[in-house]
Amino acid sequence: MIALFFNKWRRKTAGVVGCKPNLDKIIIPSSIMQESKEYDVTCILENEFKESTIKIVQFGSDSKLHTIDKNAFSYSLIEIITVPSSVTIIDEYAFSWCEQLEVIELRIPFTPQNWAINIIIIPHNYLFST
């Protein structure tokens, strides 16, 4: 049963374009196979998990994801996400109004090229560690 939906392109890459409703957890693979062709999953497209009920987002250990697009998770119920070290772009408002978001774990080495997060506010009762 396929829980995630993808948009594939000619360069043998694919982007996540959503998932089935009412999932609590998703695992985004490093690649998908369709019609005997392998496509690297390189981005989460704009608005694709906006207002979703997903709480936990995980990625394959060899993730090739490089972009989390604008508003990708805005207004969602996301609580935990581990951003793979392959990600170089987190676009504006990717996690805006995610009031349940407790953990954004950034994998090392994390080398953002275009990171649209200008400020990180850590509530007084949260622990920030490296």
C-alpha positions as CSV (number, residue, x, y, z in Angstrom):
1,M,0.0,0.0,0.0
2,I,1.5,3.3,-1.1
3,A,1.2,6.0,1.6
4,L,3.2,8.8,-0.2
5,F,2.6,10.3,-3.6
6,F,5.3,11.5,-5.9
7,N,5.8,13.7,-8.9
8,K,8.6,12.4,-11.2
9,W,10.7,14.3,-13.6
10,R,12.9,13.5,-16.6
11,R,16.2,13.8,-14.7
12,K,15.2,10.6,-12.7
13,T,14.3,12.6,-9.7
14,A,11.0,12.8,-7.8
15,G,9.4,15.1,-5.3
16,V,6.9,14.3,-2.5
17,V,3.5,15.7,-3.4
18,G,1.5,14.4,-0.4
19,C,0.3,11.3,1.4
20,K,-2.8,9.5,2.3
21,P,-4.9,11.3,5.0
22,N,-4.8,10.5,8.7
23,L,-1.2,9.2,8.9
24,D,0.7,9.9,12.1
25,K,4.2,9.0,10.8
26,I,5.8,8.9,7.4
27,I,9.2,7.7,6.2
28,I,10.3,9.4,3.0
29,P,12.5,7.0,1.0
30,S,15.8,8.0,-0.7
31,S,14.3,6.7,-4.0
32,I,11.2,5.2,-5.6
33,M,10.8,2.6,-8.4
34,Q,8.1,3.2,-11.0
35,E,7.8,1.4,-14.3
36,S,11.3,-0.3,-13.9
37,K,12.9,3.1,-13.4
38,E,14.5,4.5,-10.2
39,Y,13.8,8.1,-9.2
40,D,15.8,9.9,-6.4
41,V,13.5,11.7,-4.0
42,T,15.1,15.2,-3.9
43,C,12.4,17.5,-2.6
44,I,9.2,18.0,-0.6
45,L,7.1,20.3,-2.8
46,E,5.3,23.5,-1.8
47,N,2.3,23.1,0.5
48,E,2.3,19.3,0.3
49,F,1.9,18.6,4.0
50,K,0.2,21.9,4.9
51,E,-2.4,21.3,7.6
52,S,-1.6,17.5,7.6
53,T,-2.0,15.3,10.7
54,I,1.5,13.8,10.4
55,K,3.4,13.9,13.7
56,I,6.7,12.3,12.8
57,V,8.7,12.6,9.6
58,Q,11.7,10.3,9.0
59,F,13.9,9.8,6.0
60,G,15.8,6.9,4.5
61,S,19.4,6.6,5.9
62,D,20.8,7.4,2.4
63,S,18.4,10.3,1.7
64,K,19.0,12.4,-1.3
65,L,16.5,15.1,-0.3
66,H,17.9,18.5,-0.9
67,T,14.9,20.9,-0.6
68,I,12.0,21.4,1.8
69,D,9.9,23.8,-0.2
70,K,7.8,26.8,0.9
71,N,5.0,26.0,3.4
72,A,5.8,22.3,3.1
73,F,4.6,21.6,6.7
74,S,2.9,24.9,7.7
75,Y,-0.1,24.6,10.0
76,S,0.5,20.8,10.3
77,L,0.5,18.7,13.5
78,I,4.2,17.7,13.0
79,E,6.1,17.1,16.3
80,I,9.4,15.6,15.2
81,I,11.5,15.8,12.0
82,T,15.1,14.8,11.4
83,V,16.4,16.8,8.5
84,P,19.0,14.7,6.5
85,S,22.4,16.2,6.0
86,S,21.7,16.2,2.2
87,V,19.2,19.1,2.7
88,T,20.6,22.4,1.6
89,I,17.4,24.4,1.1
90,I,14.7,25.0,3.7
91,D,12.4,27.5,2.1
92,E,10.4,30.2,3.8
93,Y,7.6,29.2,6.1
94,A,8.4,25.5,5.7
95,F,7.4,25.0,9.4
96,S,5.3,28.1,10.1
97,W,2.5,27.8,12.6
98,C,3.5,24.2,13.5
99,E,2.5,24.7,17.1
100,Q,3.1,21.0,18.1
101,L,6.7,21.0,16.7
102,E,9.1,20.0,19.4
103,V,12.2,18.7,17.6
104,I,13.9,19.6,14.4
105,E,17.1,17.5,14.4
106,L,19.7,18.6,11.9
107,R,22.1,15.9,10.7
108,I,25.8,16.7,10.6
109,P,27.3,17.9,8.3
110,F,24.5,20.4,7.7
111,T,25.6,22.9,5.1
112,P,22.6,25.1,4.1
113,Q,22.8,27.1,0.9
114,N,19.5,28.8,1.1
115,W,17.9,28.5,4.6
116,A,14.9,30.8,4.9
117,I,14.8,30.5,8.7
118,N,15.8,33.9,10.0
119,I,15.2,33.2,13.7
120,I,14.8,30.2,15.9
121,I,12.9,30.8,19.2
122,I,13.5,28.2,21.9
123,P,11.0,28.3,24.7
124,H,12.5,28.6,28.2
125,N,11.7,25.0,29.1
126,Y,13.4,23.4,26.1
127,L,16.9,22.0,25.9
128,F,19.1,22.9,23.0
129,S,22.1,20.7,22.5
130,T,24.5,19.7,19.7
